[in-house]
């Protein structure tokens, strides 16, 4: 097992571990409840951590996590309603139509 990263809170740690698990990388969240002893330990030692089970998957897990943290910024026009959509969105915020294929 290898530690992939520390998360600022349990919600993000769980989200990241779920993303990795759905991509086929076995991941667990450690120190889930350590925040309750943050006054007894330095705050950075009480943060939840995401660990991966298979050491060989470490680089792939880092890539997946980096893609989640830095989504691609896109600028496209909806073919259904003509709305301009900015950001990492795959659907039009106005009408719900899917982004056209490149």
DSSP file (Angstrom, degrees, kcal/mol; ACC not computed):
  #  RESIDUE AA STRUCTURE BP1 BP2  ACC     N-H-->O    O-->H-N    N-H-->O    O-->H-N    TCO  KAPPA ALPHA  PHI   PSI    X-CA   Y-CA   Z-CA
    1    1 A X              0   0    0      0, 0.0     2,-0.4     0, 0.0    52,-0.2   0.000 360.0 360.0 360.0 142.5    0.0    0.0    0.0
    2    2 A X  E     -A   52   0A   0     50,-2.1    50,-2.7    52,-0.0     2,-0.5  -0.987 360.0-118.6-132.2 142.4    1.1    3.5   -0.8
    3    3 A X  E     -A   51   0A   0     -2,-0.4    48,-0.3    48,-0.2     3,-0.1  -0.678  25.2-175.3 -78.2 127.6   -0.2    6.9    0.3
    4    4 A X  E     -     0   0A   0     46,-3.0     2,-0.3    -2,-0.5    47,-0.2   0.899  57.5 -36.5 -87.1 -49.8   -1.4    8.9   -2.7
    5    5 A X  E     -A   50   0A   0     45,-1.4    45,-2.8     8,-0.0     2,-0.4  -0.989  48.5-109.0-165.7 164.7   -2.3   12.1   -1.0
    6    6 A X  E     -A   49   0A   0     -2,-0.3     2,-0.3    43,-0.2    43,-0.2  -0.833  33.5-145.9 -98.6 146.7   -3.7   13.9    2.0
    7    7 A X        -     0   0    0     41,-2.9    41,-0.4    -2,-0.4     3,-0.1  -0.852  16.8-128.7-112.3 150.2   -7.1   15.6    1.5
    8    8 A X  S    S+     0   0    0     -2,-0.3     2,-0.3    39,-0.1    -1,-0.1   0.731  90.6   4.1 -69.8 -20.0   -8.2   18.8    3.2
    9    9 A X  S  > S-     0   0    0      1,-0.1     4,-2.0    39,-0.1     5,-0.2  -0.977  76.9-103.1-157.7 167.9  -11.4   17.1    4.4
   10   10 A X  H  > S+     0   0    0     -2,-0.3     4,-2.5     1,-0.2     5,-0.2   0.840 114.0  59.9 -65.9 -34.8  -13.2   13.8    4.5
   11   11 A X  H  > S+     0   0    0      1,-0.2     4,-2.2     2,-0.2    -1,-0.2   0.935 109.4  42.0 -61.4 -46.4  -15.6   14.7    1.7
   12   12 A X  H  > S+     0   0    0      2,-0.2     4,-2.9     1,-0.2     5,-0.2   0.900 112.5  53.9 -68.7 -39.5  -12.8   15.2   -0.8
   13   13 A X  H  X S+     0   0    0     -4,-2.0     4,-2.3     1,-0.2    -2,-0.2   0.921 111.5  45.8 -59.3 -43.1  -10.9   12.2    0.3
   14   14 A X  H  X S+     0   0    0     -4,-2.5     4,-2.4     2,-0.2    -1,-0.2   0.904 112.5  50.5 -66.9 -41.9  -14.0   10.0   -0.2
   15   15 A X  H  X S+     0   0    0     -4,-2.2     4,-2.4    -5,-0.2    -2,-0.2   0.932 112.4  46.7 -60.7 -46.7  -14.7   11.6   -3.6
   16   16 A X  H  X S+     0   0    0     -4,-2.9     4,-2.3     1,-0.2    -2,-0.2   0.906 112.4  49.3 -64.4 -41.7  -11.1   11.0   -4.7
   17   17 A X  H  X S+     0   0    0     -4,-2.3     4,-2.5    -5,-0.2    10,-0.2   0.890 111.5  49.9 -65.1 -38.8  -11.1    7.4   -3.5
   18   18 A X  H  X S+     0   0    0     -4,-2.4     4,-2.6     2,-0.2    -2,-0.2   0.907 109.1  51.8 -65.7 -41.6  -14.4    6.7   -5.2
   19   19 A X  H  X S+     0   0    0     -4,-2.4     4,-1.2     1,-0.2    -2,-0.2   0.936 112.5  45.7 -58.9 -46.7  -13.1    8.1   -8.5
   20   20 A X  H  <>S+     0   0    0     -4,-2.3     5,-2.9     1,-0.2     3,-0.3   0.914 112.3  50.4 -64.2 -43.1  -10.0    5.9   -8.3
   21   21 A X  H ><5S+     0   0    0     -4,-2.5     3,-1.4     1,-0.2    -1,-0.2   0.900 108.9  51.7 -62.8 -40.6  -12.1    2.8   -7.4
   22   22 A X  H 3<5S+     0   0    0     -4,-2.6    -1,-0.2     1,-0.3    -2,-0.2   0.763 107.5  53.9 -67.0 -24.3  -14.4    3.5  -10.4
   23   23 A X  T 3<5S-     0   0    0     -4,-1.2    -1,-0.3    -3,-0.3    -2,-0.2   0.409 127.5 -99.5 -88.6   1.6  -11.4    3.7  -12.7
   24   24 A X  T < 5S+     0   0    0     -3,-1.4     2,-0.7     1,-0.3    -3,-0.2   0.551  85.7 123.9  95.2   8.2  -10.2    0.3  -11.5
   25   25 A X      < -     0   0    0     -5,-2.9     2,-0.4    -6,-0.2    -1,-0.3  -0.907  62.5-129.7-104.5 114.9   -7.6    1.5   -8.9
   26   26 A X        +     0   0    0     -2,-0.7    27,-2.3    -3,-0.1    28,-0.4  -0.480  40.4 170.0 -66.3 119.4   -8.2    0.0   -5.5
   27   27 A X  E     -B   52   0A   0     -2,-0.4     2,-0.3    25,-0.2    25,-0.2  -0.966  17.0-169.9-135.4 148.6   -8.2    3.0   -3.1
   28   28 A X  E     -B   51   0A   0     23,-2.7    23,-2.8    -2,-0.3     2,-0.5  -0.929  22.8-124.1-133.0 159.0   -9.1    3.5    0.6
   29   29 A X  E     -B   50   0A   0     -2,-0.3     3,-0.3    21,-0.2     2,-0.3  -0.921  29.1-169.3-103.9 124.8   -9.4    6.4    2.9
   30   30 A X  E     +B   49   0A   0     19,-3.0    19,-2.6    -2,-0.5     4,-0.0  -0.760  65.3  28.3-109.7 159.3   -7.3    6.3    6.0
   31   31 A X    >   +     0   0    0     -2,-0.3     3,-1.0    17,-0.2     4,-0.3   0.848  69.8 157.5  60.7  37.1   -7.5    8.6    9.1
   32   32 A X  T 3  S+     0   0    0     -3,-0.3     3,-0.3     1,-0.2    16,-0.1   0.867  75.4  29.6 -59.0 -38.0  -11.2    9.2    8.4
   33   33 A X  T >  S+     0   0    0      1,-0.2     3,-1.2     2,-0.1    -1,-0.2   0.201  87.3 104.5-111.3  15.3  -11.9   10.1   12.0
   34   34 A X  G X   +     0   0    0     -3,-1.0     3,-2.0     1,-0.2    -1,-0.2   0.691  62.0  79.7 -71.3 -17.5   -8.6   11.6   13.0
   35   35 A X  G >  S+     0   0    0     -4,-0.3     3,-1.5    -3,-0.3    -1,-0.2   0.759  80.2  69.6 -62.1 -21.7  -10.0   15.2   12.8
   36   36 A X  G <  S+     0   0    0     -3,-1.2    -1,-0.3     1,-0.3     3,-0.2   0.693 102.4  43.7 -69.8 -17.1  -11.5   14.6   16.2
   37   37 A X  G X> S+     0   0    0     -3,-2.0     4,-1.6    -4,-0.2     3,-1.3   0.095  75.6 120.2-111.9  22.8   -8.0   14.7   17.7
   38   38 A X  T <4 S+     0   0    0     -3,-1.5    -1,-0.1     1,-0.3    -2,-0.1   0.783  73.0  55.8 -60.0 -28.7   -6.7   17.6   15.8
   39   39 A X  T 34 S+     0   0    0     -3,-0.2    -1,-0.3     1,-0.2    -2,-0.1   0.764 109.2  46.5 -73.8 -23.8   -6.1   19.6   19.0
   40   40 A X  T <4 S+     0   0    0     -3,-1.3     2,-0.3     2,-0.1    -2,-0.2   0.734 119.9  38.6 -88.0 -25.7   -3.9   16.8   20.3
   41   41 A X  S  < S-     0   0    0     -4,-1.6     5,-0.1     1,-0.0     2,-0.1  -0.812 103.9 -84.8-116.8 159.3   -1.9   16.4   17.0
   42   42 A X    >>  -     0   0    0     -2,-0.3     3,-2.0     1,-0.1     4,-0.5  -0.424  46.9-115.1 -59.0 141.9   -0.7   19.0   14.6
   43   43 A X  G >4 S+     0   0    0      1,-0.3     3,-1.3     2,-0.2     4,-0.2   0.834 114.1  56.0 -53.2 -37.9   -3.6   19.7   12.2
   44   44 A X  G 34 S+     0   0    0      1,-0.3     3,-0.5     2,-0.2    -1,-0.3   0.698 102.6  57.1 -70.7 -15.7   -1.7   18.4    9.1
   45   45 A X  G <4 S+     0   0    0     -3,-2.0    -1,-0.3     1,-0.2    -2,-0.2   0.557 103.0  54.9 -87.0  -8.7   -1.3   15.0   10.9
   46   46 A X  S << S+     0   0    0     -3,-1.3    -1,-0.2    -4,-0.5     2,-0.2   0.282  81.2 114.2-106.9   9.4   -5.1   14.7   11.4
   47   47 A X  S    S-     0   0    0     -3,-0.5   -39,-0.1    -4,-0.2   -14,-0.1  -0.522  74.1-104.5 -79.9 147.2   -6.1   15.1    7.7
   48   48 A X        -     0   0    0    -41,-0.4   -41,-2.9    -2,-0.2     2,-0.3  -0.388  37.6-150.6 -67.3 150.6   -7.7   12.1    5.9
   49   49 A X  E     -AB   6  30A   0    -19,-2.6   -19,-3.0   -43,-0.2     2,-0.6  -0.932   9.6-138.2-125.6 147.1   -5.4   10.3    3.4
   50   50 A X  E     -AB   5  29A   0    -45,-2.8   -46,-3.0    -2,-0.3   -45,-1.4  -0.928  26.1-175.1-104.7 123.9   -6.1    8.4    0.2
   51   51 A X  E     -AB   3  28A   0    -23,-2.8   -23,-2.7    -2,-0.6     2,-0.4  -0.894  15.1-143.6-117.1 146.9   -4.1    5.2   -0.1
   52   52 A X  E     -AB   2  27A   0    -50,-2.7   -50,-2.1    -2,-0.3   -25,-0.2  -0.884   6.7-146.0-109.9 146.6   -3.9    2.8   -3.0
   53   53 A X  S    S+     0   0    0    -27,-2.3     2,-0.7    -2,-0.4    -1,-0.1   0.899  84.5  57.7 -76.6 -43.7   -3.6   -1.0   -2.6
   54   54 A X    >   -     0   0    0    -28,-0.4     3,-1.8     1,-0.2    -1,-0.1  -0.818  66.9-157.3 -97.8 114.0   -1.4   -1.8   -5.6
   55   55 A X  G >  S+     0   0    0     -2,-0.7     3,-1.5     1,-0.3     4,-0.2   0.800  91.6  64.7 -57.8 -30.4    1.9    0.0   -5.6
   56   56 A X  G 3  S+     0   0    0      1,-0.3     3,-0.3     2,-0.1     4,-0.3   0.698  95.8  58.8 -68.1 -18.5    2.2   -0.5   -9.3
   57   57 A X  G <> S+     0   0    0     -3,-1.8     4,-2.7     1,-0.2    -1,-0.3   0.360  75.0 102.8 -90.3   4.8   -0.9    1.7   -9.9
   58   58 A X  H <> S+     0   0    0     -3,-1.5     4,-2.4     1,-0.2    -1,-0.2   0.915  81.3  44.3 -58.8 -49.1    0.7    4.8   -8.2
   59   59 A X  H  > S+     0   0    0     -3,-0.3     4,-2.1    -4,-0.2    -1,-0.2   0.900 114.7  49.3 -65.2 -40.3    1.5    6.7  -11.3
   60   60 A X  H  > S+     0   0    0     -4,-0.3     4,-2.4     2,-0.2    -1,-0.2   0.916 111.2  50.2 -63.2 -42.4   -1.9    6.0  -12.9
   61   61 A X  H  X S+     0   0    0     -4,-2.7     4,-2.5     1,-0.2    -2,-0.2   0.899 108.8  51.9 -63.5 -41.0   -3.6    7.1   -9.7
   62   62 A X  H  X S+     0   0    0     -4,-2.4     4,-2.4    -5,-0.2    -1,-0.2   0.905 110.2  49.5 -61.1 -41.5   -1.6   10.3   -9.6
   63   63 A X  H  X S+     0   0    0     -4,-2.1     4,-2.2     2,-0.2    -2,-0.2   0.912 111.5  47.9 -63.9 -43.7   -2.7   11.0  -13.2
   64   64 A X  H  X S+     0   0    0     -4,-2.4     4,-1.7     2,-0.2    -2,-0.2   0.910 113.2  47.8 -64.2 -42.1   -6.3   10.4  -12.5
   65   65 A X  H  X S+     0   0    0     -4,-2.5     4,-2.3     1,-0.2    -2,-0.2   0.895 110.6  51.7 -66.6 -39.8   -6.3   12.5   -9.4
   66   66 A X  H  X S+     0   0    0     -4,-2.4     4,-1.9     1,-0.2    -1,-0.2   0.895 108.0  52.4 -63.7 -40.0   -4.5   15.3  -11.3
   67   67 A X  H  < S+     0   0    0     -4,-2.2    -1,-0.2     1,-0.2    -2,-0.2   0.866 110.6  48.2 -64.2 -35.5   -7.1   15.2  -14.1
   68   68 A X  H  < S+     0   0    0     -4,-1.7     3,-0.5     1,-0.2    -2,-0.2   0.898 113.2  46.8 -70.7 -40.0   -9.9   15.5  -11.5
   69   69 A X  H  < S+     0   0    0     -4,-2.3     2,-0.3     1,-0.3    -2,-0.2   0.792 122.0  35.9 -72.1 -27.8   -8.1   18.5   -9.8
   70   70 A X  S  < S-     0   0    0     -4,-1.9    -1,-0.3    -5,-0.2    -2,-0.1  -0.644  80.1-171.3-127.8  73.3   -7.5   20.3  -13.1
   71   71 A X        -     0   0    0     -3,-0.5     2,-0.1    -2,-0.3    -3,-0.1  -0.289  35.8 -94.3 -66.0 151.6  -10.4   19.7  -15.5
   72   72 A X        -     0   0    0     16,-0.1     2,-0.6    -5,-0.1    -1,-0.1  -0.406  34.1-132.2 -66.0 137.2  -10.0   20.9  -19.0
   73   73 A X        -     0   0    0     -2,-0.1     2,-0.3    15,-0.1    15,-0.2  -0.828  32.5-178.7 -93.4 122.6  -11.4   24.3  -19.7
   74   74 A X  E     -C   87   0B   0     13,-1.3    13,-2.0    -2,-0.6     2,-0.4  -0.832  22.8-159.3-122.1 159.6  -13.5   24.3  -22.8
   75   75 A X  E     +C   86   0B   0     -2,-0.3     2,-0.3    11,-0.2    11,-0.2  -0.947  30.7 152.1-137.5 112.1  -15.5   26.9  -24.8
   76   76 A X  E     -C   85   0B   0      9,-2.4     9,-3.4    -2,-0.4     2,-0.5  -0.965  39.8-123.3-144.7 158.8  -18.2   25.6  -27.0
   77   77 A X  E     -C   84   0B   0     -2,-0.3     2,-0.3     7,-0.2    23,-0.3  -0.882  29.9-121.7-105.1 131.8  -21.5   26.6  -28.6
   78   78 A X     >  -     0   0    0      5,-3.0     4,-1.4    -2,-0.5    21,-0.1  -0.532  12.4-153.1 -71.2 130.7  -24.6   24.5  -27.9
   79   79 A X  T  4 S+     0   0    0     19,-0.3    -1,-0.1    -2,-0.3    20,-0.1   0.732  91.1  53.8 -76.6 -22.1  -26.1   23.3  -31.2
   80   80 A X  T  4 S+     0   0    0      1,-0.1    -1,-0.2     3,-0.1    -2,-0.0   0.913 131.2   4.2 -80.2 -43.5  -29.6   23.0  -29.7
   81   81 A X  T  4 S-     0   0    0      2,-0.1    -2,-0.2    16,-0.0    -1,-0.1   0.510  91.3-119.0-122.9  -7.9  -30.0   26.5  -28.3
   82   82 A X     <  +     0   0    0     -4,-1.4    -3,-0.1     1,-0.3     2,-0.1   0.459  58.0 152.3  84.3   0.6  -26.9   28.4  -29.4
   83   83 A X        -     0   0    0     -6,-0.1    -5,-3.0     1,-0.1     2,-0.5  -0.366  46.2-125.4 -66.1 141.9  -25.8   29.2  -25.8
   84   84 A X  E     -C   77   0B   0     -7,-0.2     2,-0.5    -2,-0.1    -7,-0.2  -0.802  26.6-161.1 -89.0 126.7  -22.0   29.6  -25.3
   85   85 A X  E     -C   76   0B   0     -9,-3.4    -9,-2.4    -2,-0.5     2,-0.3  -0.940   6.7-170.9-115.0 126.5  -20.8   27.3  -22.6
   86   86 A X  E     +C   75   0B   0     -2,-0.5   -11,-0.2   -11,-0.2     2,-0.2  -0.843  44.6  28.7-112.7 151.4  -17.4   27.9  -20.8
   87   87 A X  E    S-C   74   0B   0    -13,-2.0   -13,-1.3    -2,-0.3    -2,-0.1  -0.529 107.0 -39.4 103.0-167.1  -15.6   25.6  -18.4
   88   88 A X  S    S+     0   0    0    -15,-0.2     2,-0.2    -2,-0.2    -1,-0.2   0.089  87.8 134.9 -87.0  25.1  -15.3   21.8  -18.0
   89   89 A X        -     0   0    0    -15,-0.2    -4,-0.1    -3,-0.2     4,-0.0  -0.529  40.3-169.2 -85.5 140.7  -19.0   21.2  -18.6
   90   90 A X  S    S+     0   0    0     -2,-0.2     9,-2.9     2,-0.1     2,-0.3   0.456  74.6  52.6-100.5  -5.8  -20.2   18.4  -20.9
   91   91 A X  B    S-D   98   0C   0      7,-0.2     2,-0.3   -13,-0.0     7,-0.2  -0.953  91.2-103.4-130.9 150.6  -23.8   19.7  -21.0
   92   92 A X     >  -     0   0    0      5,-2.8     4,-1.5    -2,-0.3    -2,-0.1  -0.555  22.1-147.5 -70.0 130.4  -25.4   23.0  -21.8
   93   93 A X  T  4 S+     0   0    0     -2,-0.3    -1,-0.1     1,-0.2    -8,-0.0   0.754  94.8  50.3 -70.4 -23.1  -26.5   24.8  -18.7
   94   94 A X  T  4 S+     0   0    0      3,-0.1    -1,-0.2     1,-0.1    -2,-0.0   0.919 131.3   5.6 -83.6 -46.6  -29.4   26.4  -20.5
   95   95 A X  T  4 S-     0   0    0      2,-0.1    -2,-0.2   -12,-0.0    -1,-0.1   0.547  91.0-119.7-119.1 -11.4  -31.1   23.4  -22.3
   96   96 A X     <  +     0   0    0     -4,-1.5    -3,-0.1     1,-0.3     2,-0.1   0.510  57.7 151.4  86.3   3.7  -29.2   20.3  -21.0
   97   97 A X        -     0   0    0     -6,-0.1    -5,-2.8     1,-0.1    -1,-0.3  -0.379  49.6-105.2 -69.1 148.2  -28.1   19.2  -24.5
   98   98 A X  B     -D   91   0C   0     -7,-0.2   -19,-0.3     1,-0.1    -7,-0.2  -0.380  38.6 -96.0 -71.6 151.1  -24.8   17.3  -24.6
   99   99 A X        -     0   0    0     -9,-2.9    -1,-0.1     1,-0.1   -21,-0.1  -0.436  48.9-105.4 -63.0 136.7  -21.6   18.9  -25.9
  100  100 A X        -     0   0    0    -23,-0.3    -1,-0.1    -2,-0.1     2,-0.1  -0.330  37.2-102.6 -65.5 148.8  -21.1   18.1  -29.6
  101  101 A X              0   0    0      1,-0.1    -1,-0.1    -3,-0.1    -3,-0.0  -0.416 360.0 360.0 -68.6 145.9  -18.4   15.6  -30.4
  102  102 A X              0   0    0     -2,-0.1    -1,-0.1    -3,-0.1    -2,-0.1   0.508 360.0 360.0 -67.2 360.0  -15.2   17.1  -31.7
